[in-house]
Amino acid sequence: MEKGLSGGPTQDEVAAVALWHLRLRAGCTVADVGCGTGKIAVAAACTAGRVIAVDRRPEAAACTKEAASVALARNIQVICGEAADVLRGAGPIDAAFVGGSRDLEAVLGVLADEVSGRIVVDCVLLGTLHRAVETMQRLGIFREVVSLQVARSRTLGSGLMMAPANPVWLVIGEAA
């Protein structure tokens, strides 16, 4: 975790797969919901023309602003507030990453209306996975779930072992 934020940054490997599934195009507009440390917003800013980074926690919004400043990413707009309220009417949005799960159903409802493209929800809790799939199916935007398991080497005695990280599920949707 960075700067005392709950949830911590998205693992690099998970971020790479999530960004690939977003299908970003040069100049597109991306929403990063629950932007936290700003990792996804900064990575998306390399391709996107505009990134709307939203988090309800002032400390997360500040962390994302700092990450954007360090990366010289001037195309990131950081907004502290409830995502459903912030993003309602904020379109057109070409893709959205959801890293936070508070009010997930309301957020996905707004994104289904505002996004013309991919929506990727990062889930570490089984309950969030279930809610994301169920909500996307109800909205008619569900495409698939991708399960990711990352393991990293670490020294054990004179050899190496693989230490697994917790599994992550990406729920992919596509809005018209």
C-alpha positions as CSV (number, residue, x, y, z in Angstrom):
1,M,0.0,0.0,0.0
2,E,1.1,3.5,-0.7
3,K,0.6,6.5,1.5
4,G,-1.7,4.6,3.8
5,L,-4.3,4.0,1.2
6,S,-6.5,0.9,1.6
7,G,-6.4,-1.5,-1.3
8,G,-2.9,-0.6,-2.4
9,P,-1.8,-0.2,-6.0
10,T,-3.0,-2.5,-8.7
11,Q,-0.3,-5.2,-9.4
12,D,1.8,-4.3,-12.5
13,E,0.8,-7.5,-14.2
14,V,-2.9,-7.0,-13.5
15,A,-2.7,-3.4,-14.6
16,A,-1.1,-4.5,-17.9
17,V,-3.9,-7.0,-18.6
18,A,-6.6,-4.6,-17.6
19,L,-5.2,-1.8,-19.8
20,W,-5.1,-4.3,-22.7
21,H,-8.7,-5.2,-22.2
22,L,-9.7,-1.5,-22.2
23,R,-8.6,-1.3,-25.8
24,L,-7.4,2.3,-25.5
25,R,-7.0,4.3,-28.7
26,A,-4.9,7.4,-29.2
27,G,-6.8,10.5,-28.0
28,C,-9.6,8.6,-26.3
29,T,-11.2,9.6,-23.0
30,V,-10.8,7.2,-20.0
31,A,-12.4,7.1,-16.6
32,D,-10.5,5.6,-13.7
33,V,-13.0,5.0,-10.9
34,G,-11.4,4.5,-7.5
35,C,-8.2,5.9,-8.8
36,G,-6.3,5.3,-5.5
37,T,-2.6,5.6,-6.2
38,G,-3.0,6.8,-9.7
39,K,-1.2,3.9,-11.3
40,I,-4.0,3.1,-13.9
41,A,-4.7,6.8,-14.6
42,V,-1.0,7.5,-15.3
43,A,-0.6,4.4,-17.5
44,A,-3.8,5.3,-19.5
45,A,-2.6,8.9,-19.9
46,C,0.2,7.7,-22.2
47,T,-2.4,6.8,-24.8
48,A,-5.5,8.7,-23.9
49,G,-6.2,12.3,-24.7
50,R,-8.1,12.7,-21.4
51,V,-8.3,10.7,-18.2
52,I,-11.0,11.4,-15.6
53,A,-9.6,10.0,-12.3
54,V,-12.3,9.8,-9.5
55,D,-12.0,8.8,-5.9
56,R,-14.2,9.6,-3.0
57,R,-11.2,9.7,-0.6
58,P,-9.3,13.0,-0.5
59,E,-6.1,11.2,0.3
60,A,-6.4,9.1,-2.8
61,A,-7.2,12.1,-5.0
62,A,-4.1,13.8,-3.6
63,C,-2.0,10.7,-4.3
64,T,-3.2,10.5,-7.9
65,K,-2.6,14.2,-8.4
66,E,1.0,13.7,-7.1
67,A,1.5,10.6,-9.4
68,A,0.2,12.6,-12.4
69,S,2.6,15.5,-11.6
70,V,5.6,13.2,-11.2
71,A,4.7,11.5,-14.5
72,L,4.2,15.0,-16.2
73,A,0.7,13.7,-17.2
74,R,-1.2,16.9,-17.8
75,N,-4.2,15.1,-19.4
76,I,-5.4,13.7,-16.1
77,Q,-8.3,15.4,-14.4
78,V,-8.5,14.3,-10.7
79,I,-11.9,14.7,-9.0
80,C,-12.7,13.9,-5.4
81,G,-16.3,12.7,-5.1
82,E,-18.7,9.9,-5.6
83,A,-18.1,8.3,-9.0
84,A,-21.8,7.9,-10.0
85,D,-22.4,11.6,-9.4
86,V,-19.1,12.8,-11.0
87,L,-19.4,10.7,-14.2
88,R,-23.2,11.2,-14.8
89,G,-23.2,13.4,-17.9
90,A,-19.4,13.5,-18.2
91,G,-19.4,11.7,-21.5
92,P,-18.4,10.9,-24.1
93,I,-16.2,8.3,-22.4
94,D,-14.5,5.6,-24.4
95,A,-13.4,3.3,-21.7
96,A,-13.5,2.9,-17.9
97,F,-11.5,1.1,-15.3
98,V,-13.2,0.4,-11.9
99,G,-10.7,-0.3,-9.1
100,G,-13.0,0.6,-6.3
101,S,-16.2,-1.3,-5.4
102,R,-18.3,1.2,-3.3
103,D,-21.7,1.7,-4.9
104,L,-20.6,-0.6,-7.7
105,E,-24.1,-1.2,-9.0
106,A,-24.8,2.6,-9.3
107,V,-21.4,3.2,-10.9
108,L,-21.9,0.5,-13.5
109,G,-25.3,1.8,-14.3
110,V,-23.9,5.3,-15.0
111,L,-20.9,3.8,-16.9
112,A,-23.3,1.7,-19.1
113,D,-24.9,5.0,-20.1
114,E,-21.8,7.2,-20.4
115,V,-19.2,4.8,-21.9
116,S,-19.1,3.7,-25.6
117,G,-16.5,0.9,-25.2
118,R,-14.9,-1.3,-22.6
119,I,-15.5,-1.3,-18.9
120,V,-13.1,-3.3,-16.7
121,V,-13.8,-4.0,-13.1
122,D,-10.9,-5.2,-10.9
123,C,-12.1,-7.6,-8.2
124,V,-10.2,-9.0,-5.3
125,L,-13.3,-10.0,-3.2
126,L,-15.6,-12.8,-4.3
127,G,-18.6,-10.6,-3.4
128,T,-17.4,-7.8,-5.7
129,L,-16.9,-10.4,-8.5
130,H,-20.5,-11.6,-8.0
131,R,-21.9,-8.1,-7.9
132,A,-20.0,-6.9,-11.0
133,V,-21.0,-9.9,-13.1
134,E,-24.6,-9.8,-12.0
135,T,-24.9,-6.1,-12.6
136,M,-23.2,-6.2,-16.0
137,Q,-25.5,-9.1,-17.0
138,R,-28.6,-7.1,-15.9
139,L,-27.3,-4.1,-17.9
140,G,-26.6,-6.2,-20.9
141,I,-23.0,-5.2,-21.1
142,F,-21.2,-8.3,-19.7
143,R,-18.6,-10.0,-21.9
144,E,-16.3,-12.2,-19.7
145,V,-14.4,-12.7,-16.5
146,V,-10.6,-13.1,-16.6
147,S,-8.9,-14.8,-13.6
148,L,-5.3,-13.8,-12.9
149,Q,-2.9,-15.3,-10.5
150,V,0.6,-13.7,-10.2
151,A,3.5,-15.3,-8.3
152,R,6.9,-13.9,-7.8
153,S,10.2,-15.6,-7.0
154,R,11.8,-15.3,-3.6
155,T,14.8,-16.9,-2.0
156,L,14.3,-19.9,0.2
157,G,17.5,-21.3,1.5
158,S,19.9,-21.7,-1.4
159,G,17.1,-21.8,-4.0
160,L,14.1,-20.0,-5.3
161,M,10.4,-20.5,-4.6
162,M,7.3,-18.9,-6.1
163,A,5.3,-16.8,-3.7
164,P,1.7,-16.3,-5.0
165,A,-0.1,-13.1,-4.7
166,N,-3.9,-13.1,-4.1
167,P,-5.9,-13.9,-7.2
168,V,-7.6,-11.1,-9.0
169,W,-10.6,-11.2,-11.4
170,L,-11.2,-8.7,-14.2
171,V,-14.9,-8.4,-15.2
172,I,-15.0,-7.1,-18.7
173,G,-18.1,-5.4,-20.1
174,E,-18.7,-3.4,-23.3
175,A,-21.3,-0.6,-23.6
176,A,-22.6,0.7,-26.9
